[in-house]
Amino acid sequence: MSTAEVPEISLRVPTAHSKEAKLILANWKNIRSCLWEKLDETLFLSTVIMELNALKDECSEASVIRAVYNLGEMGLLPGSTMQQAYFCPRKIKGKSICQVELMYQGLLSLAYENNFLRDVHCEVALEGESCERWNDETGPKLHHKLPNERELTWDNIVGAYCIWHSQSGGHGIRWTGKTELAKIKGKAGDSSVWGYDPVAMCEKTP
């Protein structure tokens, strides 16, 4: 890839080492035309290259381009810094496909940007913590008393919840218990984000 092909940014982004990262640079002119208008294109390209350089499995070219397009259109950044989304290689019908795994931070970003949410809070409940749920005539209720020190591990989690309020006055609580979380984690497999960041994925689920 010569500097003439991406003159404004080629000297300010990480070097593309992987086949997937080089593919994105080669198609950057088309990809950048579809980016969300408020997205910093240099920051986006930098995070994309870093994450694609770190992929452990080779993925089909079409799936890589599609994954980057999707993130660019949504205005989300891949990687652990913002924790909005990840590139996840998966085997589907014998082929290695690059898919986008949205984290709850990415979903929240979309909801706020579209003026749906007023506020939202996601949390996990751990063994031994006081966490009560009930319903009354005004709707679902939840009271969770968090200690100052917590050991956040998959084994300690008993459930996760999300409390939200919309701009129009709506509100709700979604609780997901350990049994349901374990089923979702089992389907995703340890090679997915569930394998190395199960707490964030538990918070994302409800």
ZATI-96385 format. One line per 8 residues: number of its first residue (from 0); for each residue x, y, z of C-alpha. Coordinates in nm, 2 decimals. Layout:
NUM	X Y Z  ...
***
This chain:
0	0.00 0.00 0.00  0.16 0.33 -0.11  0.11 0.65 0.07  -0.05 0.79 -0.24  -0.35 0.57 -0.20  -0.45 0.70 0.14  -0.25 1.03 0.16  -0.42 1.20 0.45
8	-0.40 0.92 0.70  -0.14 0.65 0.59  0.14 0.81 0.80  -0.08 0.84 1.11  -0.21 0.49 1.15  -0.05 0.16 1.26  0.13 -0.05 1.01  -0.09 -0.32 0.86
16	0.07 -0.66 0.92  -0.21 -0.91 0.87  -0.38 -1.00 0.55  -0.71 -0.87 0.69  -0.56 -0.53 0.78  -0.39 -0.49 0.44  -0.73 -0.57 0.28  -0.90 -0.29 0.46
24	-0.63 -0.04 0.36  -0.67 -0.15 0.00  -1.05 -0.09 0.02  -1.03 0.22 0.24  -1.15 0.46 -0.02  -1.49 0.28 -0.05  -1.52 0.21 0.32  -1.46 0.57 0.43
32	-1.74 0.69 0.21  -1.99 0.49 0.42  -1.86 0.60 0.77  -2.10 0.76 1.01  -2.06 1.13 0.97  -1.95 1.20 1.33  -1.69 0.93 1.33  -1.32 1.03 1.34
40	-1.20 0.83 1.04  -0.83 0.83 1.15  -0.92 0.69 1.49  -1.16 0.44 1.34  -0.90 0.31 1.09  -0.63 0.30 1.36  -0.84 0.08 1.59  -0.95 -0.14 1.30
48	-0.59 -0.21 1.18  -0.48 -0.28 1.54  -0.76 -0.53 1.60  -0.72 -0.70 1.26  -0.35 -0.73 1.31  -0.43 -0.91 1.64  -0.67 -1.16 1.49  -0.57 -1.52 1.57
56	-0.75 -1.68 1.27  -0.75 -1.58 0.90  -1.10 -1.48 0.78  -1.26 -1.46 0.44  -1.21 -1.13 0.27  -1.58 -1.07 0.22  -1.66 -1.12 0.59  -1.38 -0.88 0.70
64	-1.49 -0.60 0.47  -1.85 -0.65 0.57  -1.76 -0.64 0.94  -1.57 -0.32 0.90  -1.84 -0.16 0.69  -2.10 -0.24 0.95  -1.90 -0.09 1.23  -1.82 0.22 1.03
72	-2.19 0.28 0.94  -2.29 0.24 1.31  -2.01 0.47 1.42  -1.86 0.22 1.67  -1.49 0.15 1.74  -1.35 -0.21 1.78  -1.12 -0.31 2.06  -1.08 -0.31 2.43
80	-1.02 0.06 2.47  -1.38 0.17 2.41  -1.52 -0.18 2.45  -1.79 -0.10 2.20  -1.74 -0.40 1.97  -1.50 -0.68 1.88  -1.40 -0.87 1.56  -1.47 -1.24 1.63
88	-1.35 -1.51 1.39  -1.59 -1.80 1.38  -1.61 -2.13 1.19  -1.93 -2.15 0.99  -1.98 -2.44 0.74  -1.61 -2.50 0.74  -1.52 -2.13 0.66  -1.36 -1.88 0.90
96	-1.59 -1.58 0.91  -1.51 -1.25 1.08  -1.82 -1.13 1.27  -1.89 -0.82 1.48  -1.97 -0.88 1.84  -2.14 -0.57 1.99  -2.07 -0.50 2.35  -2.32 -0.33 2.57
104	-2.12 -0.01 2.56  -2.17 -0.01 2.18  -2.54 -0.08 2.21  -2.57 0.21 2.46  -2.38 0.44 2.23  -2.63 0.37 1.95  -2.93 0.42 2.19  -2.80 0.75 2.32
112	-2.70 0.88 1.97  -3.05 0.81 1.85  -3.21 1.00 2.14  -3.39 0.69 2.28  -3.23 0.66 2.62  -3.23 0.91 2.90  -3.01 0.68 3.12  -2.93 0.32 3.17
120	-2.74 0.11 3.43  -2.61 -0.24 3.38  -2.47 -0.45 3.66  -2.40 -0.80 3.78  -2.51 -0.95 4.11  -2.26 -1.16 4.30  -2.30 -1.44 4.55  -2.37 -1.31 4.90
128	-2.49 -0.97 4.79  -2.84 -0.84 4.88  -3.03 -0.83 4.56  -3.41 -0.83 4.57  -3.66 -0.82 4.28  -4.03 -0.77 4.29  -4.33 -0.64 4.09  -4.60 -0.41 4.21
136	-4.88 -0.20 4.05  -4.63 0.05 3.91  -4.41 -0.21 3.75  -4.08 -0.41 3.82  -3.86 -0.31 4.10  -3.51 -0.41 4.21  -3.29 -0.33 4.51  -2.93 -0.42 4.50
144	-2.68 -0.33 4.77  -2.32 -0.34 4.64  -2.03 -0.38 4.88  -1.72 -0.16 4.84  -1.50 -0.45 4.75  -1.61 -0.71 4.50  -1.45 -1.01 4.33  -1.58 -1.00 3.98
152	-1.55 -1.35 3.83  -1.77 -1.57 3.63  -1.80 -1.82 3.92  -1.93 -1.55 4.16  -2.20 -1.41 3.93  -2.56 -1.51 4.01  -2.73 -1.28 3.76  -2.72 -0.95 3.57
160	-2.96 -0.67 3.52  -3.03 -0.36 3.32  -3.23 -0.06 3.45  -3.33 0.20 3.18  -3.53 0.51 3.13  -3.62 0.65 2.79  -3.64 1.01 2.68  -4.02 0.97 2.64
168	-4.07 0.86 3.00  -4.06 0.48 2.96  -3.86 0.27 3.20  -3.80 -0.10 3.27  -3.58 -0.36 3.44  -3.44 -0.67 3.27  -3.30 -0.95 3.49  -3.10 -1.24 3.34
176	-3.02 -1.53 3.58  -2.71 -1.74 3.59  -2.88 -2.04 3.42  -2.97 -1.83 3.12  -2.63 -1.66 3.11  -2.46 -2.00 3.12  -2.66 -2.12 2.82  -2.57 -1.81 2.61
184	-2.20 -1.84 2.72  -2.21 -2.21 2.62  -2.34 -2.14 2.27  -2.09 -1.87 2.21  -1.79 -2.08 2.32  -1.47 -1.99 2.51  -1.31 -1.86 2.19  -1.56 -1.57 2.18
192	-1.56 -1.26 2.40  -1.73 -1.47 2.66  -1.40 -1.66 2.71  -1.19 -1.36 2.82  -1.44 -1.10 2.94  -1.74 -1.29 3.08  -1.83 -1.01 3.32  -1.88 -0.75 3.04
200	-2.08 -1.00 2.84  -2.30 -1.07 3.14  -2.37 -0.70 3.17  -2.44 -0.68 2.80  -2.69 -0.96 2.79  -2.99 -0.80 2.98
***
